[in-house]
Amino acid sequence: MAGTERSFVEAARRDKLKALVERGIAPFAYRFERSATAKQALEAYQHDDDPATYTLAGRLVALRPHGKTTFAHLEDASGRIQLYFKGDEIGDAYQLLDLLDLGDHVGVEGRLMKTRTGEITIRVGRMTLLAKALRPLPLGKEDASGVKHGELSDPELRYRQRYADLAVHPEVRDVFRLRTRIVQGIRAFLDAKGYWEVETPVLQPLYGGAAAVPFKTHWEALDATFYLRIADELYLKRCLVGGLERVYEIGHDFRNEGLSRFHNPEFTMAEWYQAYADYNDVADLTEEMLATIVRQLFGTLVLERHGATLSFERPFARKDYYALVREHAGVDLTTANDAELRAVLKRHNVPSAEFEKLNGAKLVDEVFKATVEPKLVQPTFVMDYPLALSPLAKPKRGDPTRVERWELFVQQRELANAFSELNDPDEQRRRFEQQAAFRAAGDAEAQQLDEDFVRALEYGMPPAGGVGMGVDRLTMILADQANIRDVILFPMLRPE
């Protein structure tokens, strides 16, 4: 809708608002008690002579006057139902229809009937205005086949005005209902396994638990710099030290990075830690969790997503990191030097600007992303990473150059990350000091030396397995969405 046309429409709606007030009709009600949803009313229909009345509330999404009768559609969270108004049945209230617009919230009371076309309809006997919409929703127009045209379709505008997006797109509401059920499923599964849900600080004096650049803020009262957390890990492991043997947290983390289809600077993680377990134990737990949630949500373990058939049947594949790189990149990581790794990236058309300043473990990681990740479609645990990539994981038994770490990949993207957690305080200090050297050399994502965390380990942390899983990415997969912003209600955007 062009700006001039919108201004005219909004002015007309404000004129109607004024007319309502002048008639003594409150345009913004306090409450309304309904007896049924649209879905419940549709399911309750038996025959036209049923004397039962139903009280519904919702938004007007269609309004079709025909002289002394008017048809409309009312939509609530459960669905949509047709309304039928007849002038000689509702009296003066029929004139109120002239002051209503699409998007207005109304309450109606009436009996159920079927029209000549067989559509179940509320024959309205009483109507109450609940909220006047002063701005027109981009509802679009339906053709004979039910396809909408002219509705809100610009992705940027949909993200900025998610409230309008939700209001006009039932399928978007369905995505976020599914997200809620996914989070509920994670929580219910871990609760049933004896985990305690805890809350750890979002505002932290030191950040850690991941390789990332943080958001920084200033605490005026203490004249001190604080950070928004980049991961929950270090505080959850402090809980293990304190005797909480199974803990989890579902919360927001923040990383000061760019926007992409798979990255939002504010995102939701589920992390869980189990004492006296290792990375194999938590791999078993993770695949059991995902299989349980998928079956509960869809009634099957096989899903069609983005042109691929995904199977969440257990056990998931478990593949060795070094073997995968050897298979897909053609290099042996036990002997490869930086020049060989750069040559692999060039062969795979990775722009040199993305890797020319990298070396060592960072180059290895880029080779993995370029050559292996695109091959990992089915749920797959990639096992036993290079030590330099994982400063918080225990060394692999039998090979101290690697660590007991896995990442779970689905549809070519990392979904979860896990370790046999490092609990040797002296080794942890040494690795933190190595990270400090990386920071001094210009690696902004290297981790800080957290003296308090080392002190906690010195009190004794039991052996443990821990997992961090991206809730947004899991929702993308299960909801079949290609962009992370389509599964976050209010994603980060550039300022207008």
C-alpha positions as CSV (number, residue, x, y, z in Angstrom):
1,M,0.0,0.0,0.0
2,A,1.5,3.4,-1.1
3,G,2.1,6.0,1.6
4,T,-0.6,8.4,0.4
5,E,-3.2,5.6,0.2
6,R,-2.2,4.3,3.7
7,S,-2.5,7.8,5.2
8,F,-6.0,8.0,3.7
9,V,-7.0,4.6,5.1
10,E,-5.6,5.3,8.5
11,A,-7.4,8.7,8.6
12,A,-10.7,6.9,7.7
13,R,-10.1,4.5,10.6
14,R,-9.5,7.3,13.0
15,D,-12.7,8.9,11.8
16,K,-14.5,5.7,12.7
17,L,-12.8,5.6,16.1
18,K,-14.2,9.1,16.7
19,A,-17.7,8.1,15.6
20,L,-17.6,5.1,18.0
21,V,-16.6,7.3,20.9
22,E,-19.4,9.8,20.1
23,R,-21.9,6.9,20.1
24,G,-20.7,5.9,23.5
25,I,-19.1,2.7,22.3
26,A,-15.8,1.8,24.0
27,P,-13.3,1.1,21.3
28,F,-10.9,-0.8,23.6
29,A,-12.5,-3.2,26.0
30,Y,-11.0,-4.4,29.2
31,R,-11.9,-8.1,28.9
32,F,-14.3,-10.5,27.2
33,E,-15.3,-14.0,28.4
34,R,-15.7,-16.5,25.6
35,S,-17.1,-20.0,25.8
36,A,-15.3,-21.6,22.8
37,T,-12.6,-21.1,20.3
38,A,-13.3,-21.1,16.5
39,K,-12.0,-24.7,16.3
40,Q,-14.2,-25.9,19.2
41,A,-17.3,-24.2,17.7
42,L,-16.7,-25.9,14.3
43,E,-16.3,-29.3,15.9
44,A,-19.4,-28.7,18.1
45,Y,-21.8,-28.3,15.1
46,Q,-24.6,-31.0,14.9
47,H,-27.6,-29.4,13.2
48,D,-29.2,-26.0,12.6
49,D,-31.8,-26.5,15.2
50,D,-29.3,-26.9,18.0
51,P,-30.3,-24.3,20.6
52,A,-26.8,-24.0,22.1
53,T,-25.1,-20.6,21.8
54,Y,-21.4,-20.0,21.6
55,T,-19.4,-16.9,22.6
56,L,-16.2,-16.4,20.5
57,A,-13.6,-13.6,20.2
58,G,-11.0,-12.9,17.6
59,R,-9.9,-10.7,14.7
60,L,-12.0,-9.8,11.7
61,V,-10.1,-11.0,8.6
62,A,-12.9,-10.8,6.1
63,L,-16.0,-8.5,5.9
64,R,-18.6,-8.9,3.1
65,P,-21.8,-6.7,3.5
66,H,-24.8,-7.5,1.3
67,G,-27.5,-5.0,2.2
68,K,-29.3,-6.1,5.3
69,T,-27.0,-9.1,5.8
70,T,-23.2,-9.4,6.2
71,F,-20.8,-12.3,6.2
72,A,-17.5,-12.1,7.9
73,H,-14.6,-14.3,9.0
74,L,-13.3,-14.3,12.6
75,E,-9.9,-15.7,13.3
76,D,-8.4,-16.7,16.7
77,A,-5.4,-18.8,17.7
78,S,-7.2,-22.0,16.9
79,G,-8.4,-21.1,13.4
80,R,-11.2,-19.3,11.5
81,I,-15.0,-19.4,11.4
82,Q,-17.6,-17.6,9.4
83,L,-20.0,-15.1,11.0
84,Y,-23.4,-14.2,9.7
85,F,-25.1,-10.9,10.7
86,K,-28.7,-10.2,9.8
87,G,-30.0,-6.6,10.4
88,D,-33.5,-7.5,11.8
89,E,-31.9,-10.0,14.3
90,I,-29.3,-7.8,15.9
91,G,-31.1,-4.5,15.6
92,D,-29.1,-1.3,16.1
93,A,-25.9,-3.3,16.5
94,Y,-26.0,-4.0,12.8
95,Q,-25.2,-0.3,12.2
96,L,-22.0,-0.9,14.1
97,L,-20.7,-3.0,11.2
98,D,-20.2,0.2,9.2
99,L,-17.6,1.4,11.7
100,L,-15.7,-1.9,11.7
101,D,-12.6,-2.7,9.7
102,L,-10.5,-5.7,8.9
103,G,-8.1,-6.3,11.8
104,D,-10.6,-5.2,14.5
105,H,-11.1,-7.6,17.4
106,V,-14.7,-8.4,18.2
107,G,-16.6,-10.7,20.5
108,V,-19.7,-12.4,19.2
109,E,-22.5,-14.6,20.6
110,G,-24.7,-16.8,18.5
111,R,-25.9,-20.2,17.4
112,L,-24.3,-22.5,14.8
113,M,-25.8,-23.0,11.4
114,K,-24.7,-24.2,7.9
115,T,-25.0,-21.9,4.9
116,R,-26.3,-23.2,1.5
117,T,-22.7,-23.9,0.5
118,G,-22.3,-26.1,3.6
119,E,-20.0,-23.8,5.6
120,I,-20.5,-24.0,9.4
121,T,-21.2,-20.4,10.6
122,I,-22.1,-18.5,13.7
123,R,-25.4,-16.8,13.3
124,V,-24.6,-13.7,15.4
125,G,-27.1,-12.5,17.9
126,R,-24.9,-10.1,19.9
127,M,-21.6,-8.4,19.0
128,T,-19.1,-6.4,21.1
129,L,-16.2,-4.4,19.8
130,L,-13.0,-5.4,21.7
131,A,-10.2,-3.4,20.0
132,K,-10.3,-1.0,17.1
133,A,-7.4,-1.5,14.6
134,L,-6.1,1.9,13.5
135,R,-3.6,0.6,11.0
136,P,-4.7,-1.8,8.3
137,L,-3.1,-5.3,8.4
138,P,-1.6,-6.5,5.1
139,L,-4.2,-9.3,4.8
140,G,-4.2,-9.4,1.0
141,K,-7.1,-10.8,-1.0
142,E,-8.0,-14.4,-1.6
143,D,-8.9,-15.7,-5.0
144,A,-11.4,-18.4,-5.7
145,S,-8.8,-21.1,-4.8
146,G,-8.0,-19.6,-1.4
147,V,-4.6,-18.2,-2.5
148,K,-3.8,-14.8,-1.0
149,H,-2.4,-12.0,-3.1
150,G,-0.9,-8.7,-2.0
151,E,-0.2,-9.9,1.6
152,L,2.9,-9.1,3.6
153,S,5.7,-10.8,1.7
154,D,8.9,-8.7,2.0
155,P,11.2,-10.8,4.4
156,E,12.8,-7.7,5.9
157,L,9.4,-6.1,6.7
158,R,8.1,-9.4,8.1
159,Y,11.1,-9.6,10.5
160,R,10.8,-5.9,11.5
161,Q,7.0,-6.2,12.0
162,R,6.7,-9.7,13.3
163,Y,3.5,-8.8,15.0
164,A,1.9,-8.2,11.6
165,D,3.6,-11.2,10.1
166,L,2.1,-13.4,12.9
167,A,-1.3,-11.8,12.5
168,V,-1.6,-12.5,8.7
169,H,0.3,-15.8,8.4
170,P,-1.1,-18.7,10.3
171,E,1.8,-20.8,9.0
172,V,4.2,-18.5,10.8
173,R,2.3,-19.0,14.0
174,D,2.6,-22.7,13.5
175,V,6.4,-22.4,13.3
176,F,6.6,-20.8,16.7
177,R,4.1,-23.2,18.2
178,L,6.4,-25.9,17.1
179,R,9.4,-24.1,18.6
180,T,7.6,-24.0,21.9
181,R,6.9,-27.7,21.8
182,I,10.6,-28.4,20.9
183,V,11.7,-26.5,24.0
184,Q,9.1,-28.2,26.1
185,G,10.3,-31.5,24.8
186,I,14.0,-30.8,25.7
187,R,13.0,-29.8,29.2
188,A,10.6,-32.7,29.7
189,F,13.2,-35.2,28.5
190,L,16.0,-33.9,30.8
191,D,13.7,-33.6,33.8
192,A,12.7,-37.2,33.3
193,K,16.4,-38.2,33.3
194,G,16.9,-36.5,36.7
195,Y,18.5,-33.3,35.5
196,W,18.1,-30.1,37.5
197,E,17.3,-26.9,35.6
198,V,19.5,-24.0,36.8
199,E,20.0,-20.4,35.9
200,T,23.5,-19.0,35.5
201,P,24.6,-15.4,34.9
202,V,24.0,-13.7,31.6
203,L,26.1,-10.7,32.6
204,Q,29.6,-11.9,33.4
205,P,32.9,-10.3,34.5
206,L,34.8,-12.8,32.2
207,Y,33.4,-14.6,29.2
208,G,34.3,-18.1,28.1
209,G,33.1,-21.5,27.1
210,A,33.4,-20.9,23.3
211,A,35.5,-19.3,20.7
212,A,33.7,-16.0,20.0
213,V,33.9,-12.2,20.3
214,P,31.5,-10.9,23.1
215,F,29.3,-8.0,23.5
216,K,30.7,-5.6,26.1
217,T,29.0,-3.3,28.6
218,H,29.8,-1.1,31.5
219,W,28.5,-1.4,35.1
220,E,28.4,2.1,36.3
221,A,28.1,1.4,40.0
222,L,31.4,-0.6,40.0
223,D,33.1,1.2,37.1
224,A,33.8,-2.2,35.6
225,T,33.5,-3.9,32.3
226,F,31.1,-6.8,32.0
227,Y,30.2,-9.1,29.1
228,L,27.1,-10.8,27.8
229,R,27.8,-14.5,28.0
230,I,28.9,-16.4,24.9
231,A,28.1,-19.8,26.5
232,D,26.7,-21.3,29.7
233,E,29.5,-23.9,30.0
234,L,31.8,-22.6,32.7
235,Y,29.1,-21.8,35.2
236,L,27.3,-25.1,34.7
237,K,30.6,-26.9,35.4
238,R,30.9,-24.9,38.6
239,C,27.6,-26.5,39.5
240,L,29.2,-30.0,39.0
241,V,31.9,-29.0,41.4
242,G,29.3,-28.0,44.0
243,G,27.6,-31.4,43.9
244,L,24.8,-30.9,41.4
245,E,25.5,-34.0,39.4
246,R,23.0,-33.4,36.5
247,V,22.3,-29.9,35.4
248,Y,20.9,-28.1,32.4
249,E,20.0,-24.6,31.2
250,I,18.0,-23.3,28.3
251,G,18.8,-19.7,27.7
252,H,20.1,-16.9,25.5
253,D,23.8,-16.5,24.6
254,F,25.3,-13.6,22.6
255,R,28.1,-13.4,20.1
256,N,29.3,-10.2,18.5
257,E,29.4,-11.5,14.9
258,G,27.7,-10.9,11.6
259,L,24.2,-11.9,10.5
260,S,23.7,-14.8,8.2
261,R,21.1,-17.5,7.4
262,F,22.6,-19.6,10.2
263,H,23.7,-16.9,12.7
264,N,21.9,-14.4,14.9
265,P,24.0,-12.5,17.5
266,E,21.4,-13.4,20.1
267,F,20.5,-17.1,20.1
268,T,19.1,-19.9,22.3
269,M,21.2,-22.7,23.6
270,A,20.3,-25.8,25.6
271,E,23.3,-27.1,27.6
272,W,23.4,-30.1,29.9
273,Y,26.2,-31.7,32.0
274,Q,26.3,-35.1,33.7
275,A,28.8,-36.2,36.3
276,Y,30.5,-39.5,36.0
277,A,29.8,-39.7,32.3
278,D,31.9,-39.1,29.2
279,Y,31.3,-37.9,25.6
280,N,30.0,-41.4,24.5
281,D,27.4,-41.4,27.3
282,V,26.1,-37.9,26.4
283,A,26.1,-38.9,22.7
284,D,23.7,-41.8,23.5
285,L,21.6,-39.4,25.6
286,T,21.5,-36.8,22.8
287,E,20.3,-39.1,20.1
288,E,17.7,-40.6,22.5
289,M,16.5,-37.0,23.2
290,L,16.2,-36.1,19.5
291,A,14.5,-39.4,18.5
292,T,12.1,-38.9,21.4
293,I,11.2,-35.3,20.4
294,V,10.9,-36.1,16.7
295,R,8.6,-39.0,17.3
296,Q,6.4,-37.0,19.8
297,L,6.1,-34.1,17.3
298,F,5.6,-36.0,14.1
299,G,4.7,-39.6,14.9
300,T,7.7,-40.8,12.8
301,L,11.5,-40.7,12.8
302,V,11.8,-40.1,9.1
303,L,11.2,-36.5,7.9
304,E,11.3,-34.9,4.4
305,R,13.2,-31.6,4.9
306,H,14.6,-29.3,2.1
307,G,14.7,-32.1,-0.4
308,A,16.4,-34.6,1.8
309,T,15.0,-37.6,3.7
310,L,16.3,-37.4,7.2
311,S,16.2,-40.4,9.5
312,F,16.4,-39.9,13.3
313,E,16.5,-43.7,13.8
314,R,19.1,-44.7,16.4
315,P,22.0,-45.2,16.5
316,F,23.2,-42.1,14.6
317,A,26.3,-42.5,12.5
318,R,29.6,-41.8,14.3
319,K,32.6,-40.9,12.1
320,D,36.2,-39.9,12.9
321,Y,37.2,-36.3,12.2
322,Y,40.6,-37.2,10.7
323,A,39.1,-39.9,8.6
324,L,36.5,-37.6,7.2
325,V,39.1,-34.9,6.3
326,R,41.2,-37.6,4.7
327,E,38.3,-38.9,2.7
328,H,36.9,-35.5,1.5
329,A,39.9,-33.2,1.5
330,G,42.6,-35.8,0.5
331,V,45.0,-34.8,3.3
332,D,46.3,-36.5,6.4
333,L,46.0,-34.2,9.3
334,T,48.7,-36.0,11.2
335,T,51.3,-34.8,8.7
336,A,49.7,-32.0,6.7
337,N,51.3,-28.5,6.9
338,D,49.7,-25.1,6.4
339,A,50.7,-24.9,2.7
340,E,48.9,-28.2,2.0
341,L,45.8,-27.0,3.9
342,R,45.7,-23.7,2.0
343,A,46.0,-25.6,-1.3
344,V,42.9,-27.7,-0.3
345,L,40.9,-24.5,0.3
346,K,42.0,-23.1,-3.0
347,R,40.9,-26.2,-4.8
348,H,37.5,-25.9,-3.2
349,N,37.2,-22.3,-4.4
350,V,37.3,-20.7,-0.9
351,P,38.2,-17.0,-1.3
352,S,41.8,-16.5,-0.2
353,A,40.8,-13.6,1.9
354,E,39.0,-16.0,4.3
355,F,42.1,-18.1,5.1
356,E,45.3,-16.4,4.0
357,K,46.0,-15.1,7.6
358,L,45.0,-18.3,9.3
359,N,47.4,-21.1,10.4
360,G,47.4,-24.3,12.4
361,A,44.1,-25.3,14.0
362,K,42.2,-22.5,12.4
363,L,43.2,-23.7,8.9
364,V,42.2,-27.2,9.8
365,D,38.8,-26.0,10.9
366,E,38.3,-24.1,7.6
367,V,39.3,-27.3,5.6
368,F,36.7,-29.3,7.5
369,K,34.0,-26.7,6.9
370,A,34.7,-26.5,3.2
371,T,35.2,-30.2,2.4
372,V,33.3,-32.3,5.1
373,E,30.4,-30.3,6.3
374,P,28.6,-30.2,2.9
375,K,28.6,-34.1,3.0
376,L,26.9,-34.4,6.4
377,V,23.2,-34.6,5.7
378,Q,22.0,-37.4,8.0
379,P,22.4,-37.0,11.7
380,T,26.1,-37.7,12.3
381,F,28.4,-37.5,15.3
382,V,31.9,-36.3,14.1
383,M,34.3,-37.7,16.8
384,D,37.7,-36.8,18.2
385,Y,38.8,-33.3,17.2
386,P,42.3,-31.8,17.2
387,L,43.4,-30.7,20.6
388,A,44.1,-27.1,19.5
389,L,40.4,-26.6,18.6
390,S,39.1,-27.7,22.0
391,P,40.6,-26.0,25.1
392,L,37.9,-27.3,27.4
393,A,37.9,-31.0,26.5
394,K,39.9,-34.0,27.9
395,P,42.6,-35.6,25.8
396,K,41.5,-38.6,23.8
397,R,42.5,-41.8,25.5
398,G,45.4,-43.2,23.6
399,D,46.1,-40.1,21.5
400,P,47.0,-36.9,23.4
401,T,47.1,-34.9,20.1
402,R,43.3,-35.1,20.0
403,V,40.4,-34.6,22.4
404,E,37.2,-36.5,23.3
405,R,34.9,-34.1,21.5
406,W,32.1,-34.6,19.1
407,E,29.9,-32.3,17.0
408,L,26.5,-33.5,15.8
409,F,25.7,-32.5,12.2
410,V,22.3,-32.6,10.5
411,Q,21.6,-31.1,7.0
412,Q,25.2,-29.9,6.6
413,R,25.2,-27.8,9.8
414,E,26.5,-28.3,13.3
415,L,23.6,-28.8,15.7
416,A,25.4,-29.8,18.9
417,N,28.8,-29.9,20.5
418,A,30.0,-32.1,23.3
419,F,33.1,-33.0,25.4
420,S,34.4,-35.4,27.9
421,E,34.9,-32.4,30.1
422,L,38.5,-31.4,31.1
423,N,38.7,-31.6,34.9
424,D,42.4,-31.4,35.5
425,P,43.0,-27.8,36.9
426,D,46.7,-27.7,36.0
427,E,46.0,-28.8,32.4
428,Q,43.1,-26.3,32.2
429,R,45.4,-23.5,33.3
430,R,48.0,-24.5,30.7
431,R,45.4,-24.4,28.0
432,F,44.0,-21.1,29.1
433,E,47.5,-19.7,29.0
434,Q,47.9,-21.0,25.5
435,Q,44.7,-19.3,24.6
436,A,46.1,-16.1,26.1
437,A,49.1,-16.4,23.8
438,F,46.7,-16.8,20.8
439,R,44.9,-13.6,21.9
440,A,48.1,-11.7,22.2
441,A,48.9,-12.8,18.6
442,G,45.7,-11.3,17.4
443,D,43.0,-14.1,17.8
444,A,40.0,-12.1,19.1
445,E,38.1,-15.3,19.6
446,A,40.6,-17.0,21.9
447,Q,39.4,-17.6,25.4
448,Q,40.4,-15.7,28.5
449,L,42.2,-17.0,31.6
450,D,39.4,-17.6,34.1
451,E,41.2,-17.9,37.5
452,D,37.9,-18.5,39.4
453,F,37.0,-21.4,37.1
454,V,40.5,-23.0,37.6
455,R,40.0,-22.5,41.4
456,A,36.7,-24.3,41.2
457,L,38.4,-27.2,39.4
458,E,41.0,-27.3,42.2
459,Y,38.2,-28.2,44.6
460,G,37.6,-31.3,42.4
461,M,35.1,-31.6,39.5
462,P,34.0,-35.2,38.8
463,P,34.5,-36.7,35.4
464,A,31.6,-35.4,33.2
465,G,30.1,-35.3,29.8
466,G,28.6,-32.0,28.6
467,V,26.5,-31.0,25.5
468,G,25.5,-27.6,24.0
469,M,22.8,-27.7,21.4
470,G,21.4,-24.8,19.3
471,V,17.7,-24.6,19.8
472,D,17.3,-22.2,16.9
473,R,19.0,-24.6,14.5
474,L,17.1,-27.6,15.8
475,T,13.9,-25.6,15.1
476,M,15.1,-24.7,11.6
477,I,15.5,-28.4,10.8
478,L,12.3,-29.6,12.3
479,A,10.2,-26.7,11.0
480,D,11.8,-26.9,7.6
481,Q,13.0,-23.3,7.6
482,A,16.0,-22.1,5.6
483,N,16.8,-19.0,7.6
484,I,17.4,-18.7,11.4
485,R,15.4,-15.4,11.4
486,D,12.3,-17.5,10.5
487,V,12.5,-19.3,13.8
488,I,13.3,-16.4,16.1
489,L,10.3,-14.3,16.9
490,F,12.2,-10.9,16.9
491,P,15.6,-11.4,15.2
492,M,18.4,-8.9,15.2
493,L,18.2,-6.5,12.3
494,R,20.1,-3.4,11.2
495,P,18.6,-0.2,12.7
496,E,16.0,1.4,10.5
